[in-house]
Amino acid sequence: MLLGFVIAYWIISVAIGLWVALRVHNTADYAAAGHSMPLPVVTATVFATWFGSETVLGIPATFLKEGLHGVVADPFGSSLCLILVGLFFAIKLYRKKLLTIGDFYRQQYGRTVEVLVTICIVISYLGWVAAQIKALGLVFNVVSDDSISKETGMIIGAATVMMYTLFGGMLSVAITDFIQMIIIMIGMLYIGWDLSVPAGGILNVIHHANVDGKFNFWPKPSLTEIIAFFTAWITMMLGSIPQQDVFQRVTSSNNEKTARNASVLGGGLYFLFAFVPMFLAYSATFIAPDLVNNYLNSDSQLILPKLILEKAPLIAQIMFFGALLSAIKSCASATLLAPSVTFAENIVRGFFKKMTDKQLLQVMRIIVFMFTVLVTYIAIHSELSIFKMVENAYKITLVTAFVPLVFGLYWKRTTPFGGLLSVLLGGGIWIICEWVTPSALIPPQLAGLIASFIGMIIGSLVVNRKLIHVA
């Protein structure tokens, strides 16, 4: 019966996405929802995009093992990312009326930097999207009681999400995200209330988690611990800012105030609701301690789904898996669309100057299909956990794209050479450190970020001095 409800929900949600797709007529509709979305819809799509598989499955599993200290990257870093975007980036980027984030790098630094940064952004999405596909396979496997294998579930999930994303783009994503945000919120709150009773109440769970040290957040007072903690935090907080999915939510807004407020509200809502799955996971230690011990060191991502199936009534199961599928679907569709759009606009279009808007729209859809095939293959063959796949996704954009974005918006002395040197030094040092000294005191991505900053300063000031000397 649960599988029947899941299939029915899946079909209805995909049908809604395809129905909305009938209103897509050009690349502005496809990539930016026609720049027309109101505050509630943009807030919903900001929240729903980030509330993905790692939030419901990955973060709780990590919390059980390491406490709040282990989840500094997400939700602490990720929610702060959205708030920072709203406060410091949304209005400036919205006023530029660009189609993709890659367009900013072209305008500010030229074609070479545009291509390099776009490639880095696209690569960063591979792990994130693959994590959502992997989670879809897990859900279909669990609710079907192993009748559907994880690999088959991944293929089914990826193919159906691709359908409405391919045809409807950002317009379909925004509308389905609005619906899915409501389902996520209702479902998570209901499950939290339902499971708090057998766990002895909300205050009892919180008290025992505190006594157990799960609320220890700050690192130990040693240089190694502090640097590692700081790096984990900024990797997601800053590395997520120069991303196409974040930019799409900004530019899909109907005005600049909506762009700013929706990012802040979405980040705040995400932070609050990310604690519900953590609460559920710790409640499992009271309700089903044997189940937790069974999966904690083998496949901890299964703790919550198995708990719901074994201990919750049917209505609670429907609410949980409806919310979980909504979370994964909204995140998967957004992260399929974002790299495909920017690759088409900032890589392919550069080689075909006379490409019409209709042709570009067709190219975007073709790339969505190709990208779906690629990430499904990665998801099937990857051994990383969902949480680690998402956490690792932002290292490359942190070291190559963040500094050029910030300096391009806030420093008038930036030059194309400074932008290029920032990308090359940041990416180059990061790769070398990952290869030679991955466990050094200074983590590779922090070394890359510092190198990117130095490259921007030196590259821009050197060129400016030469120009002044010539003048």
C-alpha positions as CSV (number, residue, x, y, z in Angstrom):
1,M,0.0,0.0,0.0
2,L,2.9,2.4,0.8
3,L,4.5,1.7,-2.6
4,G,1.2,2.5,-4.2
5,F,1.0,5.8,-2.5
6,V,4.6,6.6,-3.4
7,I,4.0,5.7,-7.1
8,A,0.8,7.8,-7.2
9,Y,2.5,10.8,-5.7
10,W,5.4,10.4,-8.1
11,I,3.2,10.3,-11.2
12,I,1.1,13.3,-10.0
13,S,4.2,15.5,-9.3
14,V,5.8,14.7,-12.6
15,A,2.6,15.4,-14.4
16,I,2.4,18.8,-12.8
17,G,5.9,19.6,-14.0
18,L,5.1,18.5,-17.5
19,W,1.9,20.6,-17.5
20,V,3.8,23.7,-16.4
21,A,6.3,23.0,-19.2
22,L,3.6,23.9,-21.8
23,R,4.2,27.5,-20.8
24,V,7.9,27.5,-21.7
25,H,8.5,29.5,-24.9
26,N,12.1,30.8,-24.8
27,T,15.4,30.5,-22.9
28,A,14.3,33.2,-20.4
29,D,11.3,31.0,-19.4
30,Y,13.5,27.9,-19.3
31,A,16.6,29.3,-17.5
32,A,15.0,32.0,-15.3
33,A,11.2,31.3,-15.2
34,G,10.7,34.5,-17.2
35,H,12.1,36.7,-14.3
36,S,8.5,36.7,-12.9
37,M,8.4,34.6,-9.7
38,P,6.8,36.2,-6.6
39,L,8.3,36.0,-3.1
40,P,6.5,32.9,-1.8
41,V,7.5,30.9,-4.9
42,V,11.1,32.0,-4.9
43,T,11.4,31.4,-1.2
44,A,10.0,27.9,-1.7
45,T,12.4,27.0,-4.5
46,V,15.4,28.3,-2.5
47,F,14.3,26.1,0.4
48,A,13.3,23.1,-1.6
49,T,16.4,23.0,-3.7
50,W,18.7,22.8,-0.7
51,F,16.5,20.5,1.4
52,G,17.7,17.4,-0.4
53,S,18.7,13.9,0.2
54,E,21.7,14.9,2.3
55,T,19.4,16.9,4.6
56,V,17.1,14.0,5.3
57,L,19.5,11.1,5.1
58,G,23.1,12.3,5.2
59,I,23.1,15.0,7.9
60,P,21.2,12.9,10.5
61,A,23.5,10.0,10.0
62,T,26.6,12.2,10.4
63,F,24.9,13.9,13.5
64,L,24.5,10.5,15.2
65,K,28.2,9.8,14.8
66,E,29.8,13.2,15.3
67,G,27.2,15.5,16.8
68,L,26.8,19.1,15.7
69,H,30.5,19.4,15.2
70,G,30.3,17.0,12.3
71,V,27.5,18.9,10.4
72,V,29.2,22.4,10.4
73,A,29.3,22.3,6.6
74,D,25.6,21.5,6.3
75,P,23.2,22.9,7.6
76,F,25.4,25.7,9.2
77,G,27.5,26.5,6.2
78,S,24.8,26.0,3.6
79,S,22.1,28.1,5.3
80,L,24.6,30.9,5.9
81,C,25.4,30.7,2.2
82,L,21.9,31.5,1.2
83,I,21.6,34.3,3.8
84,L,24.9,35.8,2.5
85,V,23.7,35.6,-1.1
86,G,20.6,37.6,-0.1
87,L,22.5,40.2,1.9
88,F,25.4,40.9,-0.4
89,F,24.9,39.4,-3.8
90,A,21.3,39.1,-4.8
91,I,20.5,42.7,-5.7
92,K,23.8,43.3,-7.5
93,L,23.4,40.2,-9.6
94,Y,19.7,40.8,-10.3
95,R,20.4,44.2,-11.7
96,K,22.7,42.8,-14.3
97,K,19.8,40.8,-15.9
98,L,22.1,37.9,-17.0
99,L,20.9,34.5,-18.1
100,T,23.6,32.5,-16.2
101,I,26.3,33.1,-13.6
102,G,28.9,32.4,-16.3
103,D,27.7,35.5,-18.1
104,F,29.0,37.6,-15.2
105,Y,32.5,36.1,-15.6
106,R,32.5,36.8,-19.3
107,Q,31.4,40.4,-18.8
108,Q,33.9,41.0,-16.0
109,Y,37.0,39.0,-17.1
110,G,36.5,37.8,-20.7
111,R,35.9,34.6,-22.6
112,T,38.8,32.5,-21.2
113,V,37.7,33.0,-17.6
114,E,34.1,32.4,-18.5
115,V,35.0,29.0,-20.0
116,L,37.3,28.0,-17.1
117,V,34.8,28.9,-14.4
118,T,31.9,27.4,-16.2
119,I,33.7,24.1,-16.5
120,C,34.5,24.2,-12.8
121,I,30.9,24.9,-11.9
122,V,29.6,22.1,-14.1
123,I,32.1,19.6,-12.5
124,S,31.0,20.7,-9.1
125,Y,27.5,19.6,-9.8
126,L,28.5,16.0,-10.6
127,G,28.7,14.8,-7.0
128,W,25.7,16.9,-5.8
129,V,23.3,15.6,-8.5
130,A,24.7,12.0,-8.2
131,A,23.9,12.2,-4.5
132,Q,20.2,12.9,-5.2
133,I,20.0,10.1,-7.8
134,K,21.6,7.7,-5.3
135,A,19.0,8.7,-2.7
136,L,16.2,8.1,-5.1
137,G,17.5,4.6,-5.7
138,L,17.7,4.0,-1.9
139,V,14.1,5.2,-1.4
140,F,12.6,3.1,-4.1
141,N,14.5,0.1,-2.8
142,V,13.3,0.6,0.8
143,V,9.6,1.2,0.1
144,S,9.5,-1.7,-2.3
145,D,11.0,-4.0,0.3
146,D,13.9,-4.8,-2.1
147,S,11.6,-5.6,-5.0
148,I,13.3,-2.7,-6.8
149,S,17.0,-2.7,-6.6
150,K,18.9,0.5,-5.8
151,E,20.4,0.7,-9.3
152,T,17.0,0.3,-10.9
153,G,15.5,2.8,-8.6
154,M,18.3,5.3,-9.5
155,I,17.4,4.8,-13.2
156,I,13.7,5.2,-12.7
157,G,14.1,8.3,-10.5
158,A,16.6,10.0,-12.8
159,A,14.5,9.3,-15.9
160,T,11.3,10.7,-14.4
161,V,12.9,13.8,-12.9
162,M,14.7,14.5,-16.2
163,M,11.3,14.4,-18.0
164,Y,9.8,17.6,-16.6
165,T,13.2,19.3,-16.1
166,L,14.1,18.7,-19.7
167,F,10.8,20.2,-21.0
168,G,9.9,22.7,-18.3
169,G,13.2,24.1,-17.1
170,M,13.2,26.6,-14.2
171,L,9.5,27.3,-14.7
172,S,8.6,23.7,-13.9
173,V,11.2,23.5,-11.2
174,A,9.8,26.6,-9.4
175,I,6.2,25.5,-9.4
176,T,6.9,22.0,-8.4
177,D,9.3,23.2,-5.7
178,F,6.5,25.4,-4.2
179,I,4.2,22.4,-3.9
180,Q,7.0,20.2,-2.6
181,M,8.1,22.7,0.1
182,I,4.6,22.5,1.6
183,I,4.8,18.7,1.6
184,I,8.2,18.7,3.1
185,M,7.2,21.1,5.9
186,I,4.0,19.3,6.8
187,G,5.6,15.9,6.5
188,M,8.6,16.6,8.6
189,L,6.6,18.3,11.4
190,Y,4.1,15.5,11.5
191,I,6.8,12.8,11.7
192,G,8.6,14.8,14.3
193,W,5.5,15.0,16.5
194,D,4.6,11.4,15.9
195,L,7.9,9.9,16.9
196,S,8.5,12.2,19.8
197,V,5.8,10.4,21.8
198,P,7.5,6.9,21.9
199,A,10.8,8.7,22.4
200,G,9.6,10.2,25.7
201,G,8.8,13.7,24.3
202,I,10.8,16.4,22.6
203,L,12.5,17.7,25.8
204,N,13.6,14.2,26.7
205,V,15.3,13.7,23.4
206,I,17.0,17.1,23.5
207,H,18.1,16.5,27.1
208,H,19.7,13.2,26.4
209,A,21.3,14.4,23.2
210,N,22.9,17.2,25.2
211,V,24.1,14.8,27.9
212,D,25.5,12.6,25.2
213,G,27.6,15.5,23.8
214,K,25.8,15.7,20.5
215,F,25.4,19.5,20.9
216,N,29.2,20.1,21.1
217,F,29.8,22.4,18.1
218,W,33.1,24.2,18.5
219,P,36.4,22.5,17.7
220,K,39.0,21.5,20.4
221,P,41.5,24.2,21.2
222,S,44.2,23.0,18.9
223,L,45.4,24.6,15.6
224,T,44.7,21.5,13.6
225,E,41.2,21.2,14.8
226,I,40.4,24.9,14.4
227,I,41.7,25.1,10.8
228,A,39.8,21.9,9.8
229,F,36.6,23.2,11.4
230,F,36.9,26.6,9.7
231,T,37.7,25.0,6.3
232,A,34.7,22.6,6.5
233,W,32.5,25.6,7.3
234,I,33.6,27.9,4.5
235,T,33.8,25.1,1.9
236,M,30.0,25.0,1.7
237,M,29.2,28.5,2.9
238,L,31.4,30.3,0.3
239,G,31.9,27.6,-2.3
240,S,28.1,27.4,-2.8
241,I,27.7,31.1,-3.6
242,P,29.0,31.1,-7.2
243,Q,26.6,28.4,-8.3
244,Q,24.1,28.5,-11.1
245,D,21.2,27.1,-9.0
246,V,21.6,29.9,-6.5
247,F,21.9,32.5,-9.3
248,Q,18.8,31.1,-11.0
249,R,16.7,31.6,-8.0
250,V,17.9,35.2,-7.8
251,T,17.3,36.0,-11.4
252,S,13.9,34.2,-11.6
253,S,12.5,36.7,-9.0
254,N,10.0,39.4,-10.2
255,N,12.1,42.2,-8.6
256,E,15.4,42.8,-6.7
257,K,13.7,42.9,-3.3
258,T,12.2,39.5,-3.9
259,A,15.6,38.2,-4.9
260,R,17.1,39.5,-1.7
261,N,14.3,38.5,0.7
262,A,13.7,35.1,-0.7
263,S,17.3,34.1,-0.3
264,V,17.4,35.2,3.3
265,L,14.0,33.6,4.1
266,G,14.8,30.4,2.3
267,G,18.2,30.1,4.1
268,G,16.5,30.7,7.5
269,L,13.8,28.1,6.8
270,Y,16.3,25.6,5.6
271,F,18.4,26.0,8.8
272,L,15.3,25.5,11.1
273,F,13.9,22.5,9.2
274,A,17.3,20.7,8.8
275,F,17.1,20.0,12.6
276,V,14.0,17.9,12.3
277,P,15.7,14.9,10.6
278,M,18.5,15.2,13.2
279,F,15.8,15.1,15.9
280,L,14.2,12.0,14.3
281,A,17.6,10.2,14.0
282,Y,18.4,10.7,17.7
283,S,14.9,9.7,18.6
284,A,15.7,6.4,17.0
285,T,18.2,5.6,19.7
286,F,15.3,5.5,22.1
287,I,12.7,3.9,19.9
288,A,14.8,1.3,18.1
289,P,18.3,1.1,19.6
290,D,19.0,-2.3,18.0
291,L,18.2,-0.8,14.6
292,V,20.6,2.1,15.1
293,N,23.4,-0.2,16.2
294,N,22.8,-2.4,13.2
295,Y,23.1,0.4,10.6
296,L,25.2,3.1,12.3
297,N,28.6,1.7,11.2
298,S,27.4,-0.1,8.0
299,D,24.9,2.1,6.2
300,S,23.7,4.8,8.5
301,Q,21.7,6.5,5.7
302,L,19.1,3.7,6.2
303,I,18.4,4.4,9.8
304,L,15.6,6.9,9.3
305,P,13.8,5.1,6.4
306,K,14.0,1.7,8.3
307,L,12.8,3.4,11.5
308,I,9.7,4.8,9.8
309,L,8.9,1.5,8.1
310,E,9.3,-0.6,11.3
311,K,7.9,1.8,14.0
312,A,5.5,4.3,12.4
313,P,1.9,3.8,11.3
314,L,1.0,3.9,7.6
315,I,-0.1,7.5,7.5
316,A,3.3,8.5,9.1
317,Q,5.1,6.4,6.5
318,I,3.2,8.1,3.7
319,M,4.0,11.6,5.2
320,F,7.7,10.8,5.6
321,F,8.4,9.2,2.2
322,G,6.2,11.9,0.5
323,A,8.4,14.6,2.2
324,L,11.6,12.7,1.4
325,L,10.7,12.2,-2.3
326,S,9.7,15.9,-2.5
327,A,13.1,16.9,-1.0
328,I,15.1,14.7,-3.3
329,K,13.0,15.6,-6.4
330,S,13.2,19.3,-6.0
331,C,17.0,19.2,-5.4
332,A,17.6,16.8,-8.2
333,S,15.6,18.8,-10.8
334,A,17.4,22.0,-9.8
335,T,20.8,20.5,-9.9
336,L,20.2,18.8,-13.3
337,L,19.0,22.1,-14.8
338,A,21.7,24.5,-13.5
339,P,24.9,23.0,-15.0
340,S,23.1,22.1,-18.2
341,V,21.9,25.7,-18.7
342,T,25.3,27.3,-18.0
343,F,27.2,24.8,-20.1
344,A,24.9,25.5,-23.1
345,E,25.0,29.3,-22.6
346,N,28.7,29.8,-21.7
347,I,30.4,27.0,-23.5
348,V,28.4,25.8,-26.5
349,R,27.0,29.2,-27.5
350,G,30.4,30.7,-27.6
351,F,31.3,28.5,-30.6
352,F,28.1,29.3,-32.5
353,K,27.7,33.1,-32.5
354,K,24.6,33.1,-34.7
355,M,22.7,30.6,-32.7
356,T,19.0,31.7,-32.3
357,D,17.1,31.6,-29.0
358,K,15.1,28.6,-30.2
359,Q,18.3,26.7,-31.1
360,L,19.8,27.5,-27.7
361,L,16.7,26.2,-25.9
362,Q,17.1,22.9,-27.9
363,V,20.8,22.7,-26.9
364,M,19.9,23.2,-23.2
365,R,17.4,20.3,-23.4
366,I,19.9,18.0,-25.1
367,I,22.5,18.8,-22.4
368,V,20.0,18.1,-19.6
369,F,19.5,14.6,-21.1
370,M,23.3,14.0,-21.5
371,F,24.0,15.3,-18.0
372,T,21.3,13.0,-16.5
373,V,22.9,10.0,-18.1
374,L,26.4,11.0,-16.8
375,V,25.3,11.6,-13.2
376,T,23.2,8.4,-13.1
377,Y,26.3,6.4,-14.1
378,I,28.4,8.2,-11.4
379,A,25.7,7.6,-8.8
380,I,25.5,3.8,-9.6
381,H,29.3,3.4,-9.3
382,S,30.1,5.8,-6.5
383,E,31.1,4.4,-3.0
384,L,30.9,7.7,-1.2
385,S,28.1,8.5,1.2
386,I,25.4,11.0,0.2
387,F,26.7,13.6,2.7
388,K,30.3,13.3,1.5
389,M,29.2,13.5,-2.2
390,V,27.5,16.8,-1.5
391,E,30.2,18.2,0.8
392,N,33.0,17.5,-1.7
393,A,31.1,19.2,-4.5
394,Y,31.9,22.8,-3.5
395,K,35.7,22.6,-3.2
396,I,36.3,23.4,-6.8
397,T,34.0,26.4,-6.9
398,L,35.5,27.7,-3.7
399,V,39.0,27.8,-5.1
400,T,38.2,29.0,-8.6
401,A,34.9,31.0,-8.7
402,F,34.3,32.6,-5.3
403,V,37.1,35.2,-5.3
404,P,36.5,36.4,-8.9
405,L,32.8,36.9,-8.1
406,V,33.3,38.9,-4.9
407,F,36.1,41.1,-6.3
408,G,34.2,41.5,-9.6
409,L,31.2,42.9,-7.7
410,Y,33.0,44.9,-5.0
411,W,36.5,45.9,-6.2
412,K,36.7,48.4,-9.1
413,R,40.4,47.7,-9.8
414,T,39.9,44.1,-10.9
415,T,41.2,43.2,-14.4
416,P,40.8,40.3,-16.8
417,F,44.3,39.2,-16.0
418,G,43.6,39.3,-12.3
419,G,40.5,37.1,-12.8
420,L,42.5,34.6,-14.9
421,L,45.4,34.4,-12.5
422,S,42.9,34.0,-9.6
423,V,41.2,31.0,-11.3
424,L,44.5,29.4,-12.4
425,L,46.4,29.8,-9.1
426,G,43.4,28.8,-7.0
427,G,42.6,25.7,-9.0
428,G,46.2,24.8,-9.6
429,I,47.3,25.0,-5.9
430,W,44.2,23.1,-4.8
431,I,44.9,20.2,-7.3
432,I,48.6,20.0,-6.3
433,C,47.8,20.0,-2.6
434,E,45.1,17.3,-3.0
435,W,47.6,15.2,-4.9
436,V,50.8,15.8,-2.8
437,T,49.6,16.8,0.7
438,P,45.9,16.0,1.2
439,S,46.3,15.7,5.0
440,A,48.4,18.8,5.6
441,L,47.7,21.4,8.4
442,I,46.3,23.7,5.7
443,P,43.6,21.7,3.8
444,P,43.9,21.8,0.0
445,Q,40.8,23.9,-0.6
446,L,41.9,26.5,2.0
447,A,45.3,26.7,0.3
448,G,43.5,27.1,-3.0
449,L,41.3,29.8,-1.7
450,I,44.3,31.8,-0.4
451,A,46.1,31.3,-3.7
452,S,43.0,32.5,-5.6
453,F,42.9,35.7,-3.4
454,I,46.6,36.3,-4.0
455,G,46.3,35.8,-7.7
456,M,43.4,38.3,-7.9
457,I,45.4,41.0,-6.0
458,I,48.7,40.5,-7.8
459,G,47.2,40.1,-11.2
460,S,44.9,43.1,-11.0
461,L,47.5,45.5,-9.4
462,V,50.3,44.5,-11.8
463,V,48.1,45.3,-14.8
464,N,46.8,48.5,-13.2
465,R,50.4,49.7,-12.5
466,K,51.4,49.0,-16.1
467,L,48.4,51.0,-17.4
468,I,49.2,53.9,-15.1
469,H,52.9,53.8,-16.2
470,V,51.9,53.8,-19.9
471,A,49.5,56.7,-19.4
